[in-house]
Amino acid sequence: MNPEIRPYIGVAVIVIRDGRVLLGKRRNAHGAGTWQFPGGHLEFGESIEACARRELFEETGLSIIDLRMGPFTNDVFEDENKHYVTLFVVADQTSGDARVKEPDKCERWGWYRWSEMPQPHFLPIANLLRQGFNIAGGDPEPCCD
């Protein structure tokens, strides 16, 4: 194992609206063709909450009104030789309409019931589901004003 190679930190935003979650179909990156939550890399010195707000707006045009911290996953993409720790943030309240703002990275956005999410899932979502996480279960306290 190379000690110079370190995991990346990803932040994924689980946007909930009317009992559905927002998912996009990935393109032109590892996991192309899989379904993901909006999100991206945590930048140096950036808070998790700021990253969630920035990434969600950059990718979809949605703005977060209220968010709370969710679980995390440890995601090793063996075929791509990449390792991420993905921090999930739950956005119960957002404003705006979701649109594809980065067409080179996302084919389309759609709203899906948790039990009917399209497949295949991006690895962090697959790992999240393996942990038994469900948007209807457990309700952590909001993390931010």
MILUMGU-106720 format. One record per atom (N, C-alpha, C): atom name; x, z, y. Coordinates in steps of 0.001 Angstrom, whole numbers. Each point is the difference from the previous one (the first is absolute). Layout:
<nodes>
node a = CA; east = X; up = Z; north = Y .
...
</nodes>
This chain:
<nodes>
node a = N; east = 843; up = 0; north = -1177 .
node a = CA; east = -843; up = 0; north = 1177 .
node a = C; east = 890; up = 0; north = 1243 .
node a = N; east = -333; up = -841; north = 944 .
node a = CA; east = 769; up = -135; north = 1229 .
node a = C; east = -451; up = 1056; north = 1015 .
node a = N; east = 898; up = 929; north = 391 .
node a = CA; east = -406; up = 1055; north = 939 .
node a = C; east = -274; up = -520; north = 1416 .
node a = N; east = 390; up = -1244; north = 296 .
node a = CA; east = -245; up = -578; north = 1317 .
node a = C; east = -1432; up = -514; north = 153 .
node a = N; east = -649; up = -253; north = -1130 .
node a = CA; east = -1368; up = -507; north = 37 .
node a = C; east = -951; up = 1187; north = 96 .
node a = N; east = -857; up = -30; north = 989 .
node a = CA; east = -939; up = 1091; north = 243 .
node a = C; east = -1427; up = -537; north = 5 .
node a = N; east = -964; up = 869; north = -333 .
node a = CA; east = -1405; up = -423; north = 84 .
node a = C; east = -418; up = -234; north = 1443 .
node a = N; east = -966; up = -869; north = 170 .
node a = CA; east = -640; up = -230; north = 1290 .
node a = C; east = -1229; up = 898; north = 92 .
node a = N; east = -443; up = 251; north = 1232 .
node a = CA; east = -1236; up = 745; north = 224 .
node a = C; east = -1049; up = -982; north = 501 .
node a = N; east = -1100; up = -81; north = -741 .
node a = CA; east = -1127; up = -822; north = 408 .
node a = C; east = -1151; up = 894; north = 415 .
node a = N; east = -800; up = -462; north = 944 .
node a = CA; east = -1210; up = 708; north = 416 .
node a = C; east = -1165; up = -946; north = -235 .
node a = N; east = -972; up = 451; north = -779 .
node a = CA; east = -1184; up = -799; north = -304 .
node a = C; east = -1215; up = 691; north = 603 .
node a = N; east = -874; up = -779; north = 607 .
node a = CA; east = -1176; up = 553; north = 675 .
node a = C; east = -1247; up = -334; north = -811 .
node a = N; east = -653; up = 1039; north = -491 .
node a = CA; east = -1258; up = -166; north = -717 .
node a = C; east = -1103; up = 90; north = 1053 .
node a = N; east = -503; up = -1159; north = 419 .
node a = CA; east = -1040; up = -61; north = 1025 .
node a = C; east = -1350; up = 50; north = -708 .
node a = N; east = -815; up = 990; north = 374 .
node a = CA; east = -1319; up = 161; north = -612 .
node a = C; east = -1059; up = -290; north = 1058 .
node a = N; east = -937; up = -872; north = -356 .
node a = CA; east = -1109; up = -323; north = 893 .
node a = C; east = -1227; up = -289; north = -865 .
node a = N; east = -1067; up = 723; north = 262 .
node a = CA; east = -1262; up = -201; north = -732 .
node a = C; east = 199; up = 65; north = -1515 .
node a = N; east = 825; up = 952; north = -443 .
node a = CA; east = 211; up = 195; north = -1429 .
node a = C; east = 877; up = -1038; north = -668 .
node a = N; east = 663; up = -829; north = 792 .
node a = CA; east = 885; up = -1040; north = -535 .
node a = C; east = 1405; up = 164; north = 574 .
node a = N; east = 975; up = -576; north = -701 .
node a = CA; east = 1384; up = 30; north = 467 .
node a = C; east = 459; up = -1415; north = 315 .
node a = N; east = 929; up = -90; north = 938 .
node a = CA; east = 543; up = -1289; north = 427 .
node a = C; east = 1206; up = -356; north = -863 .
node a = N; east = -42; up = -1198; north = -592 .
node a = CA; east = 1102; up = -495; north = -817 .
node a = C; east = 343; up = -1417; north = 421 .
node a = N; east = 1293; up = -311; north = -87 .
node a = CA; east = 476; up = -1340; north = 294 .
node a = C; east = 764; up = -562; north = -1179 .
node a = N; east = -20; up = -1311; north = -113 .
node a = CA; east = 742; up = -676; north = -1075 .
node a = C; east = 1365; up = -409; north = 528 .
node a = N; east = 1057; up = 528; north = -636 .
node a = CA; east = 1379; up = -213; north = 433 .
node a = C; east = 461; up = -1427; north = -233 .
node a = N; east = 901; up = -438; north = 893 .
node a = CA; east = 646; up = -1297; north = -185 .
node a = C; east = 1431; up = 75; north = 540 .
node a = N; east = 871; up = -855; north = -568 .
node a = CA; east = 1382; up = -190; north = 473 .
node a = C; east = 853; up = 1261; north = 13 .
node a = N; east = -230; up = 925; north = -911 .
node a = CA; east = 819; up = 1215; north = -95 .
node a = C; east = -113; up = 525; north = -1428 .
node a = N; east = 787; up = 1050; north = -320 .
node a = CA; east = -162; up = 564; north = -1336 .
node a = C; east = -1455; up = 450; north = -165 .
node a = N; east = -526; up = -215; north = -1176 .
node a = CA; east = -1405; up = 308; north = -239 .
node a = C; east = -949; up = -1084; north = 472 .
node a = N; east = 500; up = -1189; north = 301 .
node a = CA; east = -866; up = -1093; north = 457 .
node a = C; east = -1126; up = -221; north = -1009 .
node a = N; east = -1216; up = -187; north = 535 .
node a = CA; east = -1159; up = -219; north = -848 .
node a = C; east = -727; up = 1269; north = -395 .
node a = N; east = 571; up = 1166; north = 353 .
node a = CA; east = -662; up = 1268; north = -306 .
node a = C; east = -753; up = 492; north = 1229 .
node a = N; east = -893; up = 958; north = -218 .
node a = CA; east = -827; up = 562; north = 1073 .
node a = C; east = 592; up = 1313; north = 473 .
node a = N; east = 36; up = 170; north = 1309 .
node a = CA; east = 673; up = 1139; north = 624 .
node a = C; east = -847; up = 587; north = 1125 .
node a = N; east = 338; up = 1232; north = 379 .
node a = CA; east = -507; up = 570; north = 1238 .
node a = C; east = 911; up = -488; north = 1120 .
node a = N; east = -481; up = -11; north = 1250 .
node a = CA; east = 905; up = -323; north = 1109 .
node a = C; east = 1124; up = 1036; north = 74 .
node a = N; east = 1144; up = -407; north = 499 .
node a = CA; east = 1104; up = 947; north = 142 .
node a = C; east = 1332; up = -707; north = 85 .
node a = N; east = 1057; up = 795; north = 1 .
node a = CA; east = 1337; up = -565; north = 97 .
node a = C; east = 1058; up = 1074; north = 1 .
node a = N; east = 1179; up = -363; north = 481 .
node a = CA; east = 1150; up = 896; north = -20 .
node a = C; east = -46; up = 1036; north = 1126 .
node a = N; east = 374; up = 1207; north = -334 .
node a = CA; east = 196; up = 1055; north = 991 .
node a = C; east = 1314; up = -291; north = 724 .
node a = N; east = -56; up = -97; north = 1310 .
node a = CA; east = 1189; up = -283; north = 798 .
node a = C; east = 760; up = 1298; north = 304 .
node a = N; east = 1293; up = -118; north = 266 .
node a = CA; east = 823; up = 1166; north = 310 .
node a = C; east = -583; up = 750; north = 1204 .
node a = N; east = -186; up = 1300; north = -150 .
node a = CA; east = -486; up = 851; north = 1086 .
node a = C; east = -1498; up = -59; north = 223 .
node a = N; east = -721; up = -820; north = -756 .
node a = CA; east = -1447; up = -173; north = 183 .
node a = C; east = -758; up = 1035; north = -833 .
node a = N; east = -1076; up = 540; north = 536 .
node a = CA; east = -835; up = 908; north = -786 .
node a = C; east = -842; up = -823; north = -980 .
node a = N; east = -439; up = 631; north = -1053 .
node a = CA; east = -841; up = -673; north = -993 .
node a = C; east = -1289; up = -478; north = 664 .
node a = N; east = -574; up = 847; north = 851 .
node a = CA; east = -1248; up = -356; north = 678 .
node a = C; east = 191; up = -1207; north = 924 .
node a = N; east = 1102; up = -9; north = 746 .
node a = CA; east = 281; up = -1123; north = 902 .
node a = C; east = 209; up = -1282; north = -794 .
node a = N; east = 682; up = 99; north = -1123 .
node a = CA; east = 220; up = -1172; north = -856 .
node a = C; east = -1332; up = -535; north = -499 .
node a = N; east = -885; up = 886; north = -461 .
node a = CA; east = -1311; up = -428; north = -500 .
node a = C; east = -775; up = -726; north = 1090 .
node a = N; east = -8; up = 570; north = 1200 .
node a = CA; east = -727; up = -618; north = 1115 .
node a = C; east = 594; up = -1369; north = 353 .
node a = N; east = 1329; up = -72; north = 80 .
node a = CA; east = 691; up = -1247; north = 365 .
node a = C; east = -243; up = -1086; north = -1041 .
node a = N; east = 240; up = 335; north = -1262 .
node a = CA; east = -133; up = -996; north = -1062 .
node a = C; east = -1437; up = -497; north = -128 .
node a = N; east = -965; up = 923; north = 72 .
node a = CA; east = -1393; up = -417; north = -122 .
node a = C; east = -374; up = -967; north = 1119 .
node a = N; east = 402; up = 316; north = 1224 .
node a = CA; east = -332; up = -882; north = 1120 .
node a = C; east = 725; up = -1337; north = -109 .
node a = N; east = 1305; up = 26; north = -350 .
node a = CA; east = 775; up = -1244; north = -123 .
node a = C; east = -582; up = -940; north = -1047 .
node a = N; east = -506; up = 566; north = -1095 .
node a = CA; east = -461; up = -826; north = -1108 .
node a = C; east = -1468; up = -398; north = 96 .
node a = N; east = -840; up = 880; north = 589 .
node a = CA; east = -1448; up = -233; north = -55 .
node a = C; east = -701; up = -7; north = 1350 .
node a = N; east = 634; up = 549; north = 1037 .
node a = CA; east = -658; up = 155; north = 1291 .
node a = C; east = -864; up = 1243; north = 86 .
node a = N; east = -87; up = 779; north = -1074 .
node a = CA; east = -776; up = 1237; north = 17 .
node a = C; east = 796; up = 1124; north = 659 .
node a = N; east = -708; up = 884; north = 686 .
node a = CA; east = 617; up = 1189; north = 591 .
node a = C; east = -556; up = 1235; north = -691 .
node a = N; east = 875; up = 947; north = -293 .
node a = CA; east = -402; up = 1230; north = -679 .
node a = C; east = -526; up = 998; north = 1026 .
node a = N; east = -1181; up = 538; north = -271 .
node a = CA; east = -567; up = 1066; north = 822 .
node a = C; east = 333; up = 1354; north = -619 .
node a = N; east = -146; up = 108; north = -1321 .
node a = CA; east = 233; up = 1262; north = -694 .
node a = C; east = 721; up = -291; north = -1299 .
node a = N; east = 1048; up = 767; north = -291 .
node a = CA; east = 715; up = -193; north = -1247 .
node a = C; east = 417; up = 1327; north = -587 .
node a = N; east = 300; up = -41; north = -1291 .
node a = CA; east = 464; up = 1180; north = -719 .
node a = C; east = 1026; up = -435; north = -1033 .
node a = N; east = 867; up = 919; north = -319 .
node a = CA; east = 1038; up = -302; north = -976 .
node a = C; east = -606; up = -50; north = -1389 .
node a = N; east = 485; up = -958; north = -788 .
node a = CA; east = -434; up = -139; north = -1379 .
node a = C; east = 1160; up = 310; north = -943 .
node a = N; east = -83; up = -479; north = -1223 .
node a = CA; east = 1058; up = 240; north = -983 .
node a = C; east = 1186; up = -941; north = 201 .
node a = N; east = 950; up = 60; north = -906 .
node a = CA; east = 1126; up = -936; north = 4 .
node a = C; east = 222; up = -498; north = -1415 .
node a = N; east = 700; up = -1130; north = -113 .
node a = CA; east = 384; up = -528; north = -1303 .
node a = C; east = 1484; up = -349; north = 8 .
node a = N; east = 586; up = -20; north = -1178 .
node a = CA; east = 1385; up = -391; north = -210 .
node a = C; east = -37; up = -1340; north = -716 .
node a = N; east = 404; up = -1068; north = 686 .
node a = CA; east = -242; up = -1355; north = -477 .
node a = C; east = 1306; up = -758; north = -225 .
node a = N; east = 312; up = -255; north = -1252 .
node a = CA; east = 1205; up = -749; north = -345 .
node a = C; east = -435; up = -1398; north = -455 .
node a = N; east = 363; up = -993; north = 797 .
node a = CA; east = -281; up = -1398; north = -317 .
node a = C; east = 1203; up = -519; north = -792 .
node a = N; east = -57; up = 124; north = -1306 .
node a = CA; east = 1159; up = -299; north = -841 .
node a = C; east = 446; up = -1453; north = 101 .
node a = N; east = -950; up = -931; north = -24 .
node a = CA; east = 371; up = -1423; north = 46 .
node a = C; east = 683; up = -374; north = 1312 .
node a = N; east = -389; up = 659; north = 1094 .
node a = CA; east = 565; up = -301; north = 1315 .
node a = C; east = 1150; up = 931; north = 362 .
node a = N; east = 295; up = 967; north = -865 .
node a = CA; east = 1053; up = 987; north = 249 .
node a = C; east = -215; up = 711; north = 1337 .
node a = N; east = -1259; up = 431; north = 237 .
node a = CA; east = -354; up = 723; north = 1221 .
node a = C; east = -671; up = 1309; north = -365 .
node a = N; east = 245; up = 998; north = 838 .
node a = CA; east = -572; up = 1329; north = -222 .
node a = C; east = -596; up = 482; north = 1316 .
node a = N; east = -1277; up = 372; north = -38 .
node a = CA; east = -702; up = 523; north = 1175 .
node a = C; east = -630; up = 1337; north = -327 .
node a = N; east = -66; up = 853; north = 986 .
node a = CA; east = -892; up = 1147; north = -15 .
node a = C; east = -1082; up = -376; north = 997 .
node a = N; east = -1237; up = -53; north = -470 .
node a = CA; east = -1106; up = -427; north = 851 .
node a = C; east = -826; up = 1207; north = 409 .
node a = N; east = -122; up = 196; north = 1310 .
node a = CA; east = -791; up = 1088; north = 564 .
node a = C; east = -1345; up = -581; north = 415 .
node a = N; east = -1070; up = 563; north = -520 .
node a = CA; east = -1336; up = -498; north = 306 .
node a = C; east = -621; up = 824; north = 1116 .
node a = N; east = -620; up = -702; north = 931 .
node a = CA; east = -737; up = 607; north = 1105 .
node a = C; east = -1427; up = -509; north = -120 .
node a = N; east = -969; up = 900; north = 160 .
node a = CA; east = -1410; up = -383; north = -101 .
node a = C; east = -579; up = -84; north = 1405 .
node a = N; east = -545; up = -1152; north = 339 .
node a = CA; east = -631; up = -223; north = 1303 .
node a = C; east = -1508; up = -81; north = -218 .
node a = N; east = -685; up = 1102; north = 309 .
node a = CA; east = -1448; up = 56; north = -186 .
node a = C; east = -740; up = -666; north = 1144 .
node a = N; east = 640; up = -73; north = 1155 .
node a = CA; east = -647; up = -592; north = 1163 .
node a = C; east = 972; up = -963; north = 672 .
node a = N; east = -451; up = -1247; north = 135 .
node a = CA; east = 791; up = -1026; north = 678 .
node a = C; east = -923; up = -781; north = 920 .
node a = N; east = 616; up = -693; north = 941 .
node a = CA; east = -785; up = -877; north = 868 .
node a = C; east = 542; up = -1415; north = -114 .
node a = N; east = -881; up = -968; north = 230 .
node a = CA; east = 386; up = -1404; north = -56 .
node a = C; east = -461; up = -653; north = -1291 .
node a = N; east = 258; up = -1292; north = -75 .
node a = CA; east = -329; up = -787; north = -1187 .
node a = C; east = 1296; up = -480; north = -636 .
node a = N; east = 107; up = 160; north = -1312 .
node a = CA; east = 1218; up = -393; north = -707 .
node a = C; east = 141; up = -1523; north = 3 .
node a = N; east = 1192; up = -442; north = 368 .
node a = CA; east = 311; up = -1425; north = -46 .
node a = C; east = 1461; up = -164; north = -451 .
node a = N; east = 310; up = -1146; north = -516 .
node a = CA; east = 1361; up = -276; north = -470 .
node a = C; east = 863; up = -314; north = 1213 .
node a = N; east = 903; up = 921; north = 353 .
node a = CA; east = 896; up = -210; north = 1131 .
node a = C; east = 1396; up = -441; north = -439 .
node a = N; east = 289; up = 134; north = -1296 .
node a = CA; east = 1290; up = -428; north = -542 .
node a = C; east = -262; up = -905; north = -1212 .
node a = N; east = -435; up = -1246; north = 252 .
node a = CA; east = -384; up = -879; north = -1107 .
node a = C; east = 1148; up = -345; north = -950 .
node a = N; east = 1232; up = 194; north = 440 .
node a = CA; east = 1128; up = -235; north = -891 .
node a = C; east = 159; up = 1137; north = -1017 .
node a = N; east = -646; up = 1153; north = 248 .
node a = CA; east = 126; up = 1159; north = -886 .
node a = C; east = -1293; up = 342; north = -734 .
node a = N; east = -1138; up = -428; north = 555 .
node a = CA; east = -1287; up = 364; north = -583 .
node a = C; east = -938; up = -1206; north = 10 .
node a = N; east = -555; up = -300; north = -1164 .
node a = CA; east = -911; up = -1139; north = -131 .
node a = C; east = -1359; up = 294; north = 630 .
node a = N; east = -537; up = 1199; north = -274 .
node a = CA; east = -1303; up = 383; north = 554 .
node a = C; east = -222; up = 1497; north = -144 .
node a = N; east = -911; up = 533; north = 807 .
node a = CA; east = -439; up = 1395; north = -69 .
node a = C; east = -1442; up = 23; north = -472 .
node a = N; east = -353; up = 1051; north = -730 .
node a = CA; east = -1376; up = 169; north = -438 .
node a = C; east = -308; up = 1469; north = -222 .
node a = N; east = -1281; up = 321; north = 30 .
node a = CA; east = -486; up = 1376; north = -197 .
node a = C; east = -578; up = 128; north = -1402 .
node a = N; east = 479; up = 1014; north = -748 .
node a = CA; east = -380; up = 150; north = -1404 .
node a = C; east = -315; up = 1459; north = -326 .
node a = N; east = -985; up = 187; north = -893 .
node a = CA; east = -263; up = 1344; north = -520 .
node a = C; east = 1208; up = 430; north = -824 .
node a = N; east = 304; up = 1288; north = 44 .
node a = CA; east = 1165; up = 536; north = -719 .
node a = C; east = -45; up = -396; north = -1474 .
node a = N; east = -1170; up = 88; north = -602 .
node a = CA; east = -148; up = -287; north = -1427 .
node a = C; east = 1; up = -1504; north = -302 .
node a = N; east = 8; up = -829; north = 1044 .
node a = CA; east = -61; up = -1447; north = -191 .
node a = C; east = 1142; up = -733; north = 716 .
node a = N; east = 1137; up = 686; north = 176 .
node a = CA; east = 1128; up = -636; north = 679 .
node a = C; east = 499; up = -1196; north = -816 .
node a = N; east = 294; up = -1120; north = 685 .
node a = CA; east = 506; up = -1171; north = -725 .
node a = C; east = 1368; up = 279; north = -617 .
node a = N; east = 319; up = -769; north = -1011 .
node a = CA; east = 1282; up = 130; north = -681 .
node a = C; east = 698; up = -1346; north = 12 .
node a = N; east = 1296; up = -49; north = -210 .
node a = CA; east = 873; up = 1117; north = -351 .
node a = C; east = 322; up = 866; north = 1220 .
node a = N; east = 245; up = 1282; north = -275 .
node a = CA; east = 351; up = 945; north = 1058 .
node a = C; east = 1501; up = -55; north = 289 .
node a = N; east = 359; up = 147; north = 1283 .
node a = CA; east = 1394; up = 203; north = 390 .
node a = C; east = 456; up = 1302; north = -657 .
node a = N; east = 1259; up = 86; north = -412 .
node a = CA; east = 499; up = 1141; north = -772 .
node a = C; east = -353; up = 1362; north = 603 .
node a = N; east = 136; up = 229; north = 1316 .
node a = CA; east = -372; up = 1318; north = 518 .
node a = C; east = -1473; up = 349; north = -253 .
node a = N; east = -904; up = -984; north = 61 .
node a = CA; east = -1406; up = 278; north = -293 .
node a = C; east = -168; up = 311; north = -1483 .
node a = N; east = 657; up = -771; north = -859 .
node a = CA; east = -78; up = 272; north = -1438 .
node a = C; east = 483; up = 1420; north = -300 .
node a = N; east = 1101; up = 399; north = 627 .
node a = CA; east = 517; up = 1359; north = -219 .
node a = C; east = -927; up = 1057; north = 581 .
node a = N; east = -612; up = -296; north = 1135 .
node a = CA; east = -951; up = 923; north = 616 .
node a = C; east = -1198; up = 218; north = -934 .
node a = N; east = -497; up = -1074; north = -580 .
node a = CA; east = -1129; up = 111; north = -925 .
node a = C; east = 392; up = 762; north = -1265 .
node a = N; east = 1237; up = -194; north = -471 .
node a = CA; east = 484; up = 745; north = -1176 .
node a = C; east = 27; up = 1504; north = 271 .
node a = N; east = 216; up = 370; north = 1267 .
node a = CA; east = -3; up = 1424; north = 376 .
node a = C; east = -1415; up = 569; north = 37 .
node a = N; east = -1004; up = -868; north = -65 .
node a = CA; east = -1379; up = 451; north = 42 .
node a = C; east = -561; up = 150; north = 1403 .
node a = N; east = 713; up = -506; north = 1013 .
node a = CA; east = -505; up = 114; north = 1369 .
node a = C; east = -1263; up = -832; north = 147 .
node a = N; east = -959; up = 550; north = 746 .
node a = CA; east = -1258; up = -690; north = 268 .
node a = C; east = -441; up = 402; north = 1397 .
node a = N; east = -479; up = -949; north = 787 .
node a = CA; east = -389; up = 321; north = 1374 .
node a = C; east = -1158; up = 984; north = 52 .
node a = N; east = -764; up = 108; north = -1087 .
node a = CA; east = -1132; up = 939; north = -20 .
node a = C; east = 437; up = 1410; north = -364 .
node a = N; east = 1194; up = 142; north = -599 .
node a = CA; east = 452; up = 1312; north = -425 .
node a = C; east = 969; up = 616; north = 972 .
node a = N; east = -27; up = 1325; north = 135 .
node a = CA; east = 944; up = 708; north = 867 .
node a = C; east = -8; up = -513; north = 1405 .
node a = N; east = -13; up = 872; north = 955 .
node a = CA; east = -90; up = -410; north = 1398 .
node a = C; east = 984; up = 805; north = 824 .
node a = N; east = 1272; up = -453; north = 67 .
node a = CA; east = 976; up = 746; north = 801 .
node a = C; east = -417; up = 88; north = 1453 .
node a = N; east = 485; up = 1001; north = 688 .
node a = CA; east = -300; up = 185; north = 1412 .
node a = C; east = 614; up = -1134; north = 823 .
node a = N; east = -643; up = -384; north = 1108 .
node a = CA; east = 608; up = -1022; north = 861 .
node a = C; east = 1373; up = 434; north = 491 .
node a = N; east = 897; up = -959; north = 135 .
node a = CA; east = 1362; up = 343; north = 394 .
node a = C; east = 261; up = -187; north = 1477 .
node a = N; east = -895; up = -741; north = 650 .
node a = CA; east = 332; up = -366; north = 1373 .
node a = C; east = -1217; up = 62; north = 896 .
node a = N; east = 258; up = 87; north = 1307 .
node a = CA; east = -1117; up = -42; north = 962 .
node a = C; east = -351; up = -1420; north = 324 .
</nodes>
